Amino acid sequence: MRVRLSSSAAAWGGALLLAVAACAGPAEPSGGATGAAGAAAGSSGSARATSSSPATPSTATAAHAHGTSATPKASPTRTPLRAGERFLTLRVPAAYRPSPPSTGTDDYRCFLLDPRLSRDAMVTGVDVLPGNPKVVHHVILFRVPPAQVARAQALDAAQPGQGWTCFGGSGVEGQGDSLDAAPWLGAWAPGGGERVLAKDIGMPLEKGSRVVMQVHYNLLAGRGPDTTAARLRLAPADGSRKTLQTVLLPAPVELPCRLGHTGPLCNREASVADVTKRFGTIAGVTGNFLNMICKGVGPSPTQRCTRPVTEKATIRAVAGHMHLLGRSISITVNRGRPDERRVLDIPVWDFDDQGSRAVTPAVHVKPGDTLTVECRHDQALRDVLPAFAGQPERYVVWGEGTTDEMCLGIVMVTRP
């Protein structure tokens, strides 16, 4: 599934990769968004790749469906080490107190961590341990190959304190200029716990590599210090495992204000300017770029994007990512064709359960096939979710804050 970009679009594609990487966390099948990917079915949980009919939750149940219930979810069961595996824990050297670098309530901070590998390894599982769950919105672990370590160190040294501000991706060069090979080792979002890949797959981590841990802090619940850590499950790079790769399927978000609601940010240009002010130029141009590559339909609660498959691949797991205004999300292979297959269907979006779903049996795709992600958002959720209390209605476009929105399909594949 290789996305071919023209020379002019390649730069946009690189920028978009950085932007979409900021808030997407592929995960194992059972539970929340943790782990580099949700591989095939295995000891870590049951498979969920459903094709149920879409459903619309009532406003009365929306608060629970979007994670405002006071009842905590049960902690996922931890999987014992398998033959040849070992644990490696990476953590920030000292507590970090998040603070937005500009207006708003979101702080994206990247921390450079050294796994000190003496030989190449395969990452076979990830357990992200949020130090302060009240403020940690998501965590992504980026792989930094040896050739890019100096660049990462320069970014780290350029700002006072530990780490650096990193809206979008990590900011390290060489992270990729397309959407089909995101440099992730793992991710966490609400509802997450340890997730372990199937025995036949892993993600390479070279000797001399570093890991960037990007933490998105949302400060609506406070500004307390954080000491988030990540525990990697490592196995020898002996050639016995296939390489798992992550494909991103972003679609536009063009959610207009409701009838009868007015205000300065109900103007799309003003809303885009506000996103740009809070998160930078890349975030501001992402919406227009997505409309261009996805042939956007204009203002609508439902948006989709279809991309061609140009390379043989086997889909092992899928996940979706939206924020608090999300209602439903799906990923479909060959939408509208006789061989159509829906590999992800979440008819009632739950922000606090962003787990991936194993695709069983695995789906094989080839050149000529297509992948379609479709999302539905709903401005009415502003009236029932505490995060929007006191906030004016706005025209919602793609943005990186918790109260902004995204539409992102995540497809985890192995390739010949």
Number of C-alpha atoms within 10 A of each C-alpha: 24 17 18 15 14 10 9 8 15 16 14 20 24 19 24 24 26 26 25 24 24 23 30 26 31 36 37 37 33 29 26 27 35 35 35 33 40 36 36 30 25 17 15 22 19 15 20 21 21 17 15 11 8 14 12 12 16 10 14 10 11 23 20 18 20 22 19 17 11 7 8 10 14 9 11 16 12 13 12 9 14 11 7 8 18 14 15 14 14 18 19 17 12 12 14 16 11 23 17 17 13 11 11 17 20 26 27 28 23 28 22 26 18 14 16 11 14 9 11 16 20 23 27 30 29 30 24 29 20 23 15 15 15 16 23 24 22 26 31 32 27 25 24 29 17 14 12 16 19 12 16 23 14 11 20 18 13 10 11 8 10 16 23 21 19 22 27 23 24 29 18 21 14 13 21 17 22 23 23 21 20 20 23 23 29 29 30 34 29 24 22 29 27 28 36 33 27 20 16 13 19 29 26 21 23 18 15 17 19 23 23 24 28 28 29 26 29 24 20 15 13 12 17 14 14 21 15 21 18 23 16 25 25 23 23 17 17 9 8 11 18 17 17 26 25 23 22 23 23 29 27 31 31 24 25 22 21 14 6 5 11 14 11 13 19 19 15 19 12 14 19 24 17 17 24 17 15 23 25 14 14 19 26 22 19 24 21 17 19 20 19 11 16 18 14 20 13 14 17 14 18 20 23 24 24 21 19 18 19 16 15 18 20 19 26 26 31 32 32 33 27 25 22 27 26 23 28 25 27 24 28 20 24 21 17 9 10 7 9 14 16 18 26 28 24 22 20 17 29 25 23 23 19 28 33 32 32 31 25 16 12 16 15 15 21 14 13 11 20 19 23 21 26 23 29 21 26 18 19 13 20 19 13 17 18 12 15 16 10 8 9 13 18 22 24 27 24 26 28 25 24 23 18 18 24 31 28 29 28 25 30 28 29 18 15 8
